[in-house]
């Protein structure tokens, strides 16, 4: 049996505070297309769907998206809540000022969305401030030595549950991502960072170990399409 690919600690280009704004915008546009057309948001919505379906009528739903990027998950959540008649308060947080500015332009039509700048390891909110805390494609950016702290921080902020969606590390996932980014993305950062993101990501066993290290005794770790891994601090389905 082949051993899992070794995890990479190389920094992605988009994590550079001095990254070119035009290249960042192209990268976020690629991610938006992946999320909307290729099921990138599917894992998050699969976890949230039972809770949304049973949400008490008229009760406000508060959600924090940590590492919100271009804001496309927030927009999708806003539309879903409007379709279900759920009053929502959606907060997106990112540490990169250029990315936040891009997100502001894409979320400006949704009054229920608010954006703040903050560090994922020093979250600027009081405990239990939100019903749900989400994070998509962020975990693999967190240095391994801080990953358990990251999960504990997210868990401290929620009343109902945490949903983390990220890439899975594996040979097939790496090769498919390499091919996909060459064929279907336009930005230089997407083509260079995409395969590296897979190499920085966790395997299923590593994700289970991380959930336990974070104290998530009721944690759930699942494979999700496409090429994703889903971590929850509890099963609220």
C-alpha positions in Angstrom: 0.0 0.0 0.0 1.3 3.5 -0.9 1.9 5.7 2.1 0.0 9.1 2.2 1.6 12.1 0.6 3.9 14.0 3.0 2.2 17.1 4.3 3.7 20.3 2.9 4.5 23.4 5.1 5.2 25.7 2.2 3.3 29.0 2.3 0.7 29.6 -0.4 1.1 32.7 -2.5 -2.3 34.1 -1.5 -1.2 34.2 2.1 1.4 36.9 1.3 0.1 40.2 2.7 1.8 41.9 -0.3 0.1 39.7 -2.9 -1.0 41.5 -6.0 -4.6 42.7 -5.7 -5.4 41.8 -9.3 -4.1 38.3 -8.8 -6.0 37.9 -5.6 -9.2 39.0 -7.3 -8.7 36.5 -10.1 -8.0 33.7 -7.5 -11.2 34.6 -5.6 -13.2 34.6 -8.8 -11.9 31.1 -9.5 -12.9 30.0 -6.0 -16.4 31.5 -6.5 -16.9 29.5 -9.7 -15.7 26.3 -8.0 -18.1 26.9 -5.1 -21.1 27.8 -7.3 -20.6 25.4 -10.2 -18.6 22.5 -8.9 -20.1 22.0 -5.5 -17.5 23.7 -3.3 -20.2 24.9 -0.8 -22.0 21.5 -0.9 -20.3 20.1 2.2 -21.1 23.1 4.4 -24.7 23.1 3.2 -25.1 19.3 3.7 -24.1 19.8 7.3 -26.3 22.9 7.9 -29.4 21.8 6.0 -31.1 19.8 8.8 -30.6 22.6 11.2 -32.0 25.2 8.7 -35.0 23.0 7.9 -35.9 22.8 11.6 -35.0 26.3 12.6 -37.8 27.9 14.8 -39.9 30.3 12.8 -39.1 34.0 13.4 -35.9 33.2 15.4 -32.9 35.1 14.2 -30.0 32.9 13.0 -26.5 34.1 13.6 -23.5 32.7 11.7 -19.8 33.5 11.7 -17.7 32.6 8.6 -14.1 32.6 9.6 -11.8 33.2 6.7 -14.7 34.4 4.5 -12.5 35.1 1.4 -14.5 36.7 -1.4 -17.8 36.3 0.5 -19.5 33.8 -1.8 -20.4 31.4 1.0 -22.0 34.3 2.9 -24.0 35.3 -0.2 -25.2 31.7 -0.6 -26.2 31.6 3.0 -28.1 34.9 2.8 -30.0 33.6 -0.3 -30.8 30.3 1.4 -32.1 32.1 4.6 -34.2 34.5 2.6 -35.7 31.6 0.6 -36.6 29.8 3.9 -37.9 33.0 5.5 -35.2 32.9 8.3 -34.0 36.3 9.6 -30.3 36.1 9.6 -27.2 37.9 10.9 -24.2 36.8 8.9 -20.7 37.9 9.9 -17.6 37.3 7.7 -14.1 37.6 9.0 -10.8 37.6 7.2 -7.3 38.8 8.1 -6.3 40.0 4.6 -7.3 43.7 4.0 -7.4 43.3 0.2 -9.5 40.2 0.3 -12.0 42.0 2.7 -12.3 44.8 0.2 -13.1 42.4 -2.6 -15.7 40.7 -0.3 -17.3 44.0 0.5 -18.0 44.6 -3.2 -19.6 41.1 -3.6 -21.7 41.3 -0.4 -22.8 44.9 -0.5 -26.4 44.0 -1.7 -27.1 42.0 1.4 -27.8 44.0 4.5 -27.7 40.9 6.7 -24.0 40.4 5.9 -21.3 42.3 8.0 -17.6 42.0 7.4 -14.8 42.4 10.0 -11.1 42.1 10.0 -9.6 39.6 12.4 -7.1 36.9 13.2 -8.5 33.3 13.2 -6.3 32.5 16.2 -7.3 35.6 18.1 -11.0 35.8 17.4 -12.5 39.2 18.3 -15.8 37.9 19.7 -17.2 36.9 23.1 -17.9 33.3 23.8 -21.2 31.8 22.4 -21.8 34.9 20.3 -23.2 32.9 17.3 -25.4 30.0 16.6 -23.1 28.4 14.1 -19.4 29.0 13.2 -18.2 28.0 9.8 -14.8 27.9 8.1 -14.3 26.8 4.5 -10.8 26.2 3.0 -9.1 27.8 5.9 -7.8 24.9 8.1 -5.0 24.0 5.7 -3.7 27.5 6.0 -3.3 27.2 9.8 0.1 26.0 10.9 -0.1 22.5 12.3 1.0 23.6 15.8 -2.0 25.9 16.0 -4.6 23.7 14.5 -6.1 22.4 17.7 -6.2 25.9 19.2 -8.0 27.0 16.0 -10.7 24.4 16.5 -11.1 25.2 20.2 -11.5 28.9 19.4 -14.3 28.2 16.9 -16.1 25.9 19.3 -16.0 28.5 22.0 -17.9 31.0 19.9 -20.9 28.8 18.9 -24.1 27.8 20.6 -25.3 25.2 18.1 -22.2 23.9 16.2 -19.0 24.3 14.2 -18.7 23.3 10.5 -15.3 23.1 9.0 -14.9 22.2 5.3 -11.5 21.7 3.8 -9.6 19.7 1.2 -8.4 16.2 1.7 -4.8 15.2 1.2 -4.2 12.2 -1.1 -2.6 11.2 -4.3 -5.9 11.1 -6.2 -7.0 14.4 -4.7 -3.6 16.0 -5.7 -3.7 14.8 -9.3 -7.3 15.8 -9.8 -6.7 19.2 -8.4 -3.6 19.7 -10.5 -5.6 18.7 -13.6 -8.7 20.7 -12.6 -6.8 23.9 -11.9 -5.0 23.7 -15.3 -8.2 23.2 -17.2 -10.8 25.3 -15.3 -9.1 28.1 -13.5 -7.7 31.4 -14.9 -5.6 32.9 -12.2 -2.0 32.3 -11.6 -2.5 31.9 -7.9 -5.2 29.3 -8.4 -3.0 27.2 -10.6 0.0 27.4 -8.2 -1.8 27.4 -4.8 -4.5 24.8 -5.7 -2.3 21.7 -5.8 -0.2 23.0 -2.9 -3.4 23.4 -0.8 -4.0 19.7 -1.1 -0.5 19.0 0.1 -1.1 21.3 3.1 -4.4 19.6 3.9 -5.2 16.8 6.3 -5.9 13.1 5.7 -9.0 11.6 7.3 -7.0 10.0 10.1 -5.2 13.3 10.8 -8.5 15.1 11.0 -9.8 12.6 13.5 -6.7 13.0 15.6 -7.0 16.8 15.4 -10.6 16.8 16.5 -9.6 14.8 19.6 -6.7 17.0 20.3 -9.0 20.0 20.3 -11.2 18.3 22.9 -14.1 17.5 20.4 -15.2 14.3 22.1 -18.4 14.4 20.1 -16.6 15.5 16.9 -17.6 14.2 13.5 -15.2 13.8 10.5 -16.6 12.8 7.1 -15.6 12.7 3.5 -17.5 15.0 1.2 -17.8 15.6 -2.5 -15.8 17.1 -4.1 -12.4 16.2 -2.6 -13.4 17.7 0.7 -13.3 16.7 4.4 -15.9 17.9 6.8 -15.3 18.4 10.5 -18.0 19.2 13.0 -17.7 19.6 16.8 -20.9 17.6 17.2 -23.5 15.8 15.0 -26.4 18.2 14.8 -28.1 16.5 11.9 
